[in-house]
Amino acid sequence: MLTIQVAQDKAYTAAGFGMPTDQWHEFIKSDPPLTIGAPTGIDRLITFGGGLPIVVDGHLIGGIGVCGGHWSDDMKIAQAGLTALD
């Protein structure tokens, strides 16, 4: 299923960069080389919400990714999953 792949890619992006996937849009939108190059040049990069890094005691240990609804809903579900880990 495509939603499984996108959820995995959201987790991969969040864990790989230590940054929530929804922050990517703001990060690259005013930098033309990044706007063009990052989404096509960085394998598995997701630039919309639903991926969160998992940080324990200040250490990045992984990522959580959710896909299946609108990205704003995916963000809420990912946050709920992250909160459940606490």
Backbone hydrogen bonds, N-H to C=O, Kabsch-Sander energy under -0.5 kcal/mol:
donor,donor_aa,acceptor,acceptor_aa,energy
5,Q,1,M,-1.4
6,V,2,L,-2.4
7,A,3,T,-2.4
8,Q,4,I,-2.4
9,D,5,Q,-2.4
10,K,6,V,-2.4
11,A,7,A,-2.2
12,Y,8,Q,-2.5
13,T,9,D,-2.6
14,A,10,K,-2.6
15,A,11,A,-2.6
16,G,12,Y,-2.7
17,F,13,T,-1.9
18,G,14,A,-1.4
19,M,14,A,-0.6
21,T,51,G,-2.2
23,Q,20,P,-1.4
24,W,21,T,-1.4
26,E,22,D,-0.5
27,F,23,Q,-2.0
28,I,24,W,-2.2
29,K,25,H,-2.1
31,D,28,I,-1.9
34,L,31,D,-0.7
35,T,31,D,-2.9
36,I,32,P,-2.2
37,G,33,P,-2.9
38,A,34,L,-2.3
40,T,36,I,-0.6
41,G,37,G,-2.8
42,I,38,A,-2.2
43,D,41,G,-0.7
45,L,42,I,-1.9
52,L,64,I,-2.5
54,I,62,G,-3.1
55,V,53,P,-0.6
56,V,59,H,-2.7
59,H,56,V,-2.1
61,I,54,I,-3.1
61,I,59,H,-0.5
62,G,54,I,-1.1
64,I,52,L,-2.9
66,V,50,G,-2.1
68,G,69,G,-0.6
73,D,70,H,-0.8
74,D,70,H,-2.5
75,M,71,W,-1.9
76,K,72,S,-1.3
77,I,73,D,-2.2
78,A,74,D,-2.7
79,Q,75,M,-2.5
80,A,76,K,-2.1
81,G,77,I,-2.3
82,L,78,A,-2.5
83,T,79,Q,-2.7
84,A,80,A,-2.0
85,L,81,G,-0.9
85,L,82,L,-0.6
86,D,82,L,-0.6
86,D,83,T,-1.0
